[in-house]
Amino acid sequence: MAEWCPIAKVYDPLKAGSIDGTDVEPHDRAVWRAMCARYKPNKGVAGDPLLTLFVARLNPQTTEDKLHNVFSKYGGIQRLRLVRDVVTGFSKGYAFIEYKEERSVTRARRDANKLVVDQHEVFVDFEQERTLKRWVPRRLGGGLGGKKESGQLRFGGRDRPFRKPINLGSGPAQKWGGDGGRDKDRAGATYREDRHRQREFEWGSRERRDYRGREREDRRHRDRR
């Protein structure tokens, strides 16, 4: 508990797939894939990773010129790369921006996050691939994104930090905190929410198909009457 941190300092797929960073078993196959992956950062990417920002959730219509105009107000830009599909040339919705000075990177990360660009609220953070040890990208089951509907939750980043684990001490004050009832209710609500999410993960596609199939059969019997 003393070493616990809401932001991951070293990428661990098992922890990244956990709500509070304390899981001991993977909750889906993607975590297994990330744990078994042997990924090396792309050394062909030019630029200083410590001066590079990752900008995501961009409008597909946003161009390099638009990004340059928006982010140049935080400092001089050395390189800007909007990632595009190699076949269609369409934007994939994220970019990498390298600044000339460290203070520009810090300022842009602080002020540009959740900035609205072309009607889209963008997400801004430091580049992870070359700076976070043992990083595994999302395409290999890793990453720090994800949606609960997919069953591939990812936490431990700026956007989705780890939730603080419940401290199960010996006495009531240690277990629930000095405030007693309110902290206990809050912890109980968090536990119920986590259990609800776990049940969503366990409710697989086969069960959904069987349930919908029974519904259709019942509807047909009612229509025949």
Secondary structure, DSSP 8 states (H G I E B T S, - for coil): -TT--SS-SB--HHHHTSSSS--SS-SSHHHHHHHH------TT--S-GGGEEEEES--TT--HHHHHHHHGGGS-EEEEEEEE-TTT--EEEEEEEEESSHHHHHHHHHHHTT-EETTEE-EEEE--TTTSBT---GGGT-SS---GGGT----SSSSS---------SSHHHHH-TTTHHHHHHHHHHHHHHHHHHHHHHS-HHHHHHHHHHHHHHHHHHHH-
